[in-house]
Amino acid sequence: MKLLFVNCCISQRGENSRTLSLARAFLEAFRAAHPGAEIETVRPETLLTLRHFGPEMLNDRDALAGVGAWDAPVFDLARQFRAADRIVVAAPFWDLSFPAALRTYIEYISANGLTYHYEADGCHGDCRAERLAYLTSGGDVEREDSLGVLYWRQLCAMFGIGQFDYVFAGGLDIDPAKAPELLEAACALAGKLAETF
């Protein structure tokens, strides 16, 4: 089994990132439950260096897709995403969503003809993964309509990923004294999710 970890734990806290704590809890439990699994990581440094798509880049990518040149470097991240058996995405809850670097990554993995395609009845996913988990943390309380959570839920449908799970460590800035306890509880949830992931 191959797990793809998309690490968008961009934080001024560095190694003390609260979202990274969630991801570490998940990955530790996942490794213990799936000792033979391979884990590939897309690192924050990679995400932060991705160029935004402009008209010329889009035209070039469309031309490559038109001739089925899926081995072109612009499709590297999409091929990696498509081939994973399980996917975990970790990103902080920023401005009601997630960091712009993750949005740019989504543009790279959203490759029509590779990770999804269209038929007469609409969009159909072509990704191998059966499950995707989204891990996030933020200062405000968790809300059912969090845009980051809703966005990834809808992306799963587009990519053909059947099961979506998430852990939201919320309310961390409301009462700083309670933040460690809230984060610990969320890490426990992430670890439990990973055991059967």
PLY file of the C-alpha trace (Angstrom):
ply
format ascii 1.0
element vertex 197
property float x
property float y
property float z
element edge 196
property int vertex1
property int vertex2
end_header
0.00 0.00 0.00
1.19 3.49 -0.84
0.17 6.46 1.30
0.67 9.96 -0.08
1.18 12.61 2.59
0.61 16.14 1.30
2.36 18.22 3.95
1.12 21.80 3.76
1.92 22.46 7.44
3.09 25.99 6.73
3.42 27.77 10.04
5.39 30.40 11.89
5.66 27.77 14.62
7.90 25.60 12.42
8.32 22.15 13.95
5.80 23.16 16.65
3.04 23.57 14.06
-0.25 22.37 15.50
-1.31 20.90 12.17
2.01 19.09 11.94
1.30 17.61 15.38
-1.94 16.20 13.98
-0.11 14.81 10.96
2.58 13.20 13.11
-0.04 11.53 15.30
-1.77 10.20 12.18
1.44 8.98 10.52
2.76 7.32 13.67
-0.46 5.35 14.11
-0.61 4.57 10.39
2.93 3.16 10.38
2.16 1.02 13.43
-1.01 -0.37 11.84
0.48 -0.77 8.33
4.18 -1.62 8.82
4.69 -2.58 5.17
3.17 0.57 3.73
5.21 2.99 1.64
4.81 6.67 2.50
5.55 9.37 -0.07
5.60 13.00 1.03
4.96 16.23 -0.81
6.84 18.72 1.35
5.98 22.35 2.12
9.10 23.46 0.25
7.76 21.82 -2.91
4.32 23.40 -2.50
5.78 26.86 -1.93
7.83 26.75 -5.13
4.97 25.78 -7.46
4.26 28.42 -10.09
0.68 29.60 -10.40
-0.93 28.70 -13.71
-1.30 31.58 -16.14
-2.72 31.50 -19.68
0.54 30.40 -21.31
1.14 27.58 -18.82
-2.47 26.44 -19.18
-2.15 26.39 -22.98
1.08 24.39 -22.75
-0.48 21.89 -20.32
-3.60 21.53 -22.48
-1.42 20.89 -25.54
0.47 18.14 -23.71
-2.79 16.60 -22.46
-4.20 16.76 -25.99
-1.49 14.41 -27.26
-1.51 12.24 -24.13
1.97 13.34 -23.01
1.21 12.42 -19.39
4.90 11.83 -18.64
5.61 15.58 -18.95
6.95 17.17 -15.72
3.87 19.38 -15.35
1.90 16.17 -14.60
4.35 14.74 -12.03
2.21 15.68 -9.02
-0.99 14.53 -10.71
0.54 11.14 -11.57
1.76 10.76 -7.98
-1.68 11.69 -6.60
-3.46 9.35 -9.03
-1.25 6.38 -8.11
-1.62 6.59 -4.31
-3.74 4.00 -2.49
-4.49 6.36 0.41
-3.97 10.10 0.77
-3.63 12.35 3.80
-3.56 16.13 3.40
-2.51 18.34 6.32
-2.95 22.11 6.20
-3.78 24.85 8.71
-7.16 26.58 8.71
-6.25 29.96 7.21
-8.72 32.69 6.32
-11.64 30.24 6.34
-9.81 27.84 4.01
-6.13 26.81 3.70
-2.83 28.28 2.45
-2.61 29.43 -1.16
0.22 26.96 -1.78
-2.25 24.11 -1.32
-4.68 25.70 -3.77
-1.87 25.85 -6.34
-1.10 22.17 -5.69
-4.75 21.37 -6.37
-4.41 23.05 -9.77
-1.49 20.74 -10.57
-3.29 17.54 -9.55
-6.53 18.51 -11.29
-5.55 17.20 -14.70
-8.47 16.43 -17.00
-7.75 13.10 -18.67
-5.44 11.92 -15.90
-7.00 12.34 -12.44
-10.55 12.79 -13.77
-12.42 12.91 -17.07
-15.79 13.95 -18.45
-18.56 11.82 -19.91
-22.06 12.74 -21.04
-23.35 12.52 -17.47
-20.58 14.68 -15.97
-17.24 14.32 -14.22
-15.75 10.92 -13.31
-12.67 10.35 -11.16
-9.68 8.29 -12.23
-7.67 8.18 -9.01
-6.70 4.91 -7.37
-7.09 6.01 -3.75
-10.03 4.62 -1.83
-9.72 7.09 1.04
-8.50 10.61 1.72
-8.12 12.23 5.13
-7.86 15.98 5.64
-6.16 17.19 8.82
-6.46 20.82 9.85
-6.15 23.05 12.90
-7.19 26.58 13.64
-7.89 29.21 16.22
-11.65 29.25 15.67
-14.07 26.47 16.53
-14.80 23.69 14.06
-17.75 24.34 11.80
-19.58 21.82 9.63
-19.36 24.19 6.68
-15.62 24.85 6.91
-14.58 25.70 3.37
-11.39 23.65 3.56
-13.31 20.55 4.63
-16.08 21.09 2.07
-13.53 21.72 -0.68
-11.63 18.49 -0.04
-14.87 16.52 0.29
-15.91 17.75 -3.17
-12.45 17.12 -4.63
-12.70 13.51 -3.46
-15.93 13.14 -5.43
-14.29 14.70 -8.49
-11.24 12.42 -8.24
-13.31 9.28 -7.61
-12.09 8.79 -4.03
-14.91 6.99 -2.25
-14.31 7.83 1.39
-13.47 11.21 2.90
-12.49 11.71 6.55
-11.23 14.74 8.41
-9.97 15.85 11.80
-10.30 19.51 12.76
-8.39 20.69 15.82
-10.40 23.83 16.41
-10.74 26.55 19.01
-7.01 26.63 19.72
-6.80 30.42 20.06
-9.99 31.06 22.00
-8.52 30.09 25.36
-4.76 29.45 25.10
-4.81 27.56 28.39
-7.10 24.94 26.83
-5.21 24.66 23.53
-2.89 21.79 24.58
-5.84 19.72 25.76
-7.82 20.41 22.57
-4.85 19.56 20.38
-4.16 16.37 22.31
-7.77 15.25 21.83
-7.59 15.97 18.10
-4.29 14.07 17.82
-5.95 11.09 19.49
-8.74 11.25 16.90
-6.19 11.43 14.08
-4.34 8.42 15.47
-7.55 6.41 15.79
-8.52 7.28 12.21
-5.12 6.16 10.95
-5.40 2.71 12.55
-8.09 1.63 10.09
-7.15 3.92 7.22
0 1
1 2
2 3
3 4
4 5
5 6
6 7
7 8
8 9
9 10
10 11
11 12
12 13
13 14
14 15
15 16
16 17
17 18
18 19
19 20
20 21
21 22
22 23
23 24
24 25
25 26
26 27
27 28
28 29
29 30
30 31
31 32
32 33
33 34
34 35
35 36
36 37
37 38
38 39
39 40
40 41
41 42
42 43
43 44
44 45
45 46
46 47
47 48
48 49
49 50
50 51
51 52
52 53
53 54
54 55
55 56
56 57
57 58
58 59
59 60
60 61
61 62
62 63
63 64
64 65
65 66
66 67
67 68
68 69
69 70
70 71
71 72
72 73
73 74
74 75
75 76
76 77
77 78
78 79
79 80
80 81
81 82
82 83
83 84
84 85
85 86
86 87
87 88
88 89
89 90
90 91
91 92
92 93
93 94
94 95
95 96
96 97
97 98
98 99
99 100
100 101
101 102
102 103
103 104
104 105
105 106
106 107
107 108
108 109
109 110
110 111
111 112
112 113
113 114
114 115
115 116
116 117
117 118
118 119
119 120
120 121
121 122
122 123
123 124
124 125
125 126
126 127
127 128
128 129
129 130
130 131
131 132
132 133
133 134
134 135
135 136
136 137
137 138
138 139
139 140
140 141
141 142
142 143
143 144
144 145
145 146
146 147
147 148
148 149
149 150
150 151
151 152
152 153
153 154
154 155
155 156
156 157
157 158
158 159
159 160
160 161
161 162
162 163
163 164
164 165
165 166
166 167
167 168
168 169
169 170
170 171
171 172
172 173
173 174
174 175
175 176
176 177
177 178
178 179
179 180
180 181
181 182
182 183
183 184
184 185
185 186
186 187
187 188
188 189
189 190
190 191
191 192
192 193
193 194
194 195
195 196
